Amino acid sequence: MYNYSIVQWMFFFYFYCFFGWCFESAYVSIKNRQLVNRGFMRGPFLPLYGTGAIMMLVVSMPFQNDIFLTYVAGCIGATALEYVTGVAMEALFKVRYWDYSNQRFNFRGHICLGSSLTWGVLTILMTEFVHKWVEKIVFMIPYNLLTVITYVATVAIAADFALSFKAAMDLRDVLIKMEKAREELERIQRRLDVIIALVNEDISVYKAGITDNINEKRESVGLRMEDLKLSIDDKLDRIKEITSVKPSEYWDSVRNEYQELLTKYLNNLEERSRLGSLKDFFQRELILSNPTMTSRKFREALEELKARAEHFRKDE
């Protein structure tokens, strides 16, 4: 059994947060061939690793004399932790910081069989080898000094976490607003189709535009942002061309709506550009630190922000 004080448990947690950051940052940096400060926080700490390490120690306590049960406990405990953390973070921040969807035997992309089996091996390594050495080192540190180090680390990590949490929530709001801006562009595109039918004085086209509204919506949803803007620009130009060559009695009735849609379109583009500017340092670093970050609902908006963050990195 592990008979540690609260200060010692906290120190172990911070140590493994730091150890996990070193391991994963080194791995991702080598894989991407550039330095990556991996993780949710800006400082050299990955809370998931710290939590995972403490969880391994706790779940293995009843089975310290049985390596097989230690393995099973590690598989189950770490997998449960990974799943709950993944679901909670996606629900809160609207993005996934890891995704096993491309792995075999995965469950909703949050966990997979390969990862679970690996957690069991890591639990054995942790309890049988790694932690024994870490424990010896910690016991060599005078308790008063250990207490001071732990309290200072607590203040620094709490401040870092608060800033990082705020950045993640702000990033979530940016993604939501960018998606709303896109949906508004889709509505503008569909309404412009109806105006084109009206100024053409073609009732059959007008009726088709109304009855096929659902299909048009589905098509516009499939368009990338750049294609959607090109489509709207094209429709605006067509309306100008039709009304200049063939004046229509319908033009007077749709002129105000046309001007309103044009204003909304321009304001929408300006707002989306502002949202994607990523002027906030913590938001940029959060994206750059998590190159595997994904989002099903906000995929295109997130990819746009990733490209913008990379642009900032190259300019610095």
N, C-alpha and C positions, 0 to 999 in steps of 0.2 A: 504494500500500500504506500501511496505517496503522502507523507505527512509534511506538507508545506504550509507556511504562513500565507496570508493574503498577498503580502508584498512579494514573496517568492513566486507565487502563481502569476502575478501580474508581470514580474520580470521575465518569466519563462514565455509568457504570451508575447511580450514585446520582442524578445530575442528571436522567436520563431517567425514573427511578422517580418523582422529584418532579414533573417536567413532566407525566407521565402522570396522576399524582394530581390535579394542578390541572385538567387537561383533563376527566377523567372526573367528578370531583366537581362541577365547574361544570355539566357537561351533565346529570347526574342531578339536581342541585339545581334547575336550571331546569325540568326535566321534571316533577319531583315537587312543585315550588313550595315547597320547604323545604330548609334546609341539610342536606346529606348528606356525611359524611366517608367517601368511597367507598373500598372496598378491604378486603383481608384484614387489614392491619395497622392499628394505631391512629394511628400517626404519618402524616405527609403523604408516603407512599411507596407505589407500586404496583409490586411486583417484576416482574410480568408485562410491564409496559411497558419497564422497564429491561432485562430479559432480551431482549425483542423488539428493542429498539433495537440492542443489542450484536450480536444475531444478524444483523440487517440489514446492519450494517457488515461483519461477518465473511463472510457468504455473497456479498456484492457485491464483495469484494476482487478476485476474478479477472476481473470483468466491468466494471471502472470505466470503460472506454472504449466499452461497448456498453449503451445504455440499455434495449434490449429484453431482453437476458439478465439485466440487473439486475432488471428487473421480474419476470421468470420466477423467478429465484432467490429474490426476496423473497416471491412467492406461495407457493412450495414450502416454503421454510424457515420462514416464520411460521405457515403452516398446520400443518406438522408439530409445531412448538412448541406451538401452541394445542391441538392434539388430545392430545398426550402429557400436557400440563399438566392439561387437563380430565379425562382418564381417571384420572390419578394422584390428583387432588384428590377426585374422586368416590369412588374406591376407598378412600381414606384417611379422608375426612370424612363420607361417605355423603350428601353434598349436592352440587348443581351450583351454582357461582357464576355461570355463564352458561349459557344454553340456547338453541340455534337450532332447536329442534324445530318451531317455527311458521314457519320460513323455508323457502323452496323450495330444493331441491337440497342438503339438509343430510345429514350422515352421523352418525347416532346422537346428533344434537343438539349434538355437541361442535364441529363445524365446518360451514361452509356455503359455497357458491360465492361469494355476495356478499361475505362476509367475506374469503375468500381473494383475490379480485380487488382488494379495498380494500387488503389488506396489500401487494400489489405496488406500488400507487400510493404508499403511505406509504413504501415502501423508496426509491423514486425521490426523493420529497420529502426524505427523511432524508439520503440520500447526496449529492444535488445542491445542496441549499439549507440545511436546518436544521443539519446537523452541521458544515458549514464555518464557520458563525457561532459555534457552540458551541466548536469547536476554537480559534478565534481568541481567544475570551474566556478559555478555560482556559490557553492559552499566555501570556496576559498576567499570570496569577497567579504570583507567585514560587513556585518549586518547593517550598521548605521550608514555606511557608504552605499550599500545596496538600496537602502530605503531612499536616500537622497536621489540616486540615479533614477529609481523607479518613479518618484514623484515628479522629477523634472521631465522625464519621458512622457508621463501622463499628461502634463500640461501641454507639451509640444504636440503630442499626437492628437489630443482633443481639439486643439486649435486648428490643426491641419485637417482633421476630419470634418469639422464644422464648415470650413471654407470649401472643401472638396464636395461636401454634401450640397451646399448651396449652388455650386457650379453645375452639379449634375441635375438639380431641380431646374435651374435656369435653362440648361441645355434641353431638358424635356419640354419646357414651355416654348422654346424656339422651334423645336420639331413640330409641335402641335400647331403653332401659328403658321409655319411654312406649309403644312399640309392643308390648313384651312384656306390659305392663299391659293393653293393649287386647285382646290375644289371650287373656289370662286371663279378662277379662270375657266374651268370646265363649264360652269353655268353661263359665263359670258360667251363662250364658243357656241354653245347650243342655241342661245338666244340670237346670235348673229346669223345663224342658219335660217331662223324664222324671218328675220328682217330681209335677208337676201331673197327669200321666196316672195315676200310682200312687194319689194321694189321691182321684182321681175314680173309682177302681176300674173303669177302662175299659181292658180288656186290648187292645182294638183300637187305642185311642189310644196305649197304651203301645208296641205293636208298630210303629205308624206312626212314633212318636218315635224308635225305634231304626233302622228301615230308611231313614228320611228324614234321618238324621243329616248326611249329606254335603250335602244340599240346604239344611238349616238352617244349616250352617256357611257355605255360600256366601252365604246371605241376610244373616247377621250380619256377614260381612266387608264387605258393601255398605253397612251402616249407618254413619252418622256417629256420632261419639262421644256426642253429646247424645242421639241417638235410641236408641243402644245402652243408655245409662243409663236412659232412660224405659222401654224394653222390660223391663229387669231389674226395675225398681221395680214395674212392672205385674204381672210374674209373681210377685214376692214378695207383693204384695197379694192376688193371686188365691189363692195357697196359704193365706194366713191366712183369707181369706173362706170357702174350701171347707171347711177343717178346723173352723171355728167353727160353720158351719151344718150340716155333714154330717160328724160324727166318723167316722173310718175306722180299721179295724184296721191299715191300711197306715201311718197317721200315726206310730205308735210306731217303725216300722222306718226311717222317713225323717227323723224329727225331728232326730237328731244331724247328718245330712248337711245338712239345711236350715240349722241353726245354723252349721255349718261354712262353708257357702256364703255365708251372710249376713255372717259375720265376714270372710271373704276379700273379699267385695264392698266392704265399708266400708273395709277396710285398703287395698284396691286404689285406691279413689277418693282416699284420703288421700295415698297414695304418688304417684299421678299428679299430684295438685295440688301436692305438694312439688316434684316434678321440673319442673313448668311454672312455678314461681314466678320463675325467672330472677333470683335474687338476685346472681349474679355480674355485675359491671359489664362485663367484657370479653366475656362471652357476649352480653349485651344489645346492646353496641355492634357486635359482629360481625354480628348479625342486622339491626340498623338500617342498617348501612353497606352491606348487600347486599340491597336490597329485591327484586331479581330472583332471589334464591336459591331453588332448587327441589329437590325430592326425590320421586322416584317411589314408593319404598317407604315413606317416612315423611312423605308429603304432608300428612296431616291433623295429625300431631303438629307438623310444622314451621309450618303455618299457625296453630296454636294458640299456638306460641311467638312468632310474628311479632305476633299480636294482643296478647299479653302485653307484648312489648317496646314496642309503640306506646302501650299504656296507661301504662307507666312514663314514656315520653317526655312524655306529656301531663300527668302528675302532677308532673313536675320543674319 
